[in-house]
């Protein structure tokens, strides 16, 4: 597999207060494409970051309508993956992908 295809399965890391708390439990959160699945994600993350993945949870955020300045605006949905790593391993998101 080419490295370009490996990086296509990870859109961006999610860096929030909740995700930084989960990093203490060896968990990392990434936005992923709608068509990705757990098996492909596991293989790609293990190849890119050279870590052992023990578990993957996928959450599907639906699109929704929001009221902004008196107008209805559609907020696009996305899919995110919570990846649990083997104890003692971590992914440094500050260095970039």
Secondary structure as GFF3:
##gff-version 3
##sequence-region A 1 97
A	DSSP	alpha_helix	3	7	.	.	.	ID=ss1
A	DSSP	beta_strand	12	13	.	.	.	ID=ss2
A	DSSP	alpha_helix	17	22	.	.	.	ID=ss3
A	DSSP	three_ten_helix	23	25	.	.	.	ID=ss4
A	DSSP	beta_strand	27	32	.	.	.	ID=ss5
A	DSSP	alpha_helix	38	49	.	.	.	ID=ss6
A	DSSP	beta_strand	53	61	.	.	.	ID=ss7
A	DSSP	beta_strand	64	68	.	.	.	ID=ss8
A	DSSP	beta_strand	71	75	.	.	.	ID=ss9
A	DSSP	beta_strand	78	85	.	.	.	ID=ss10
###
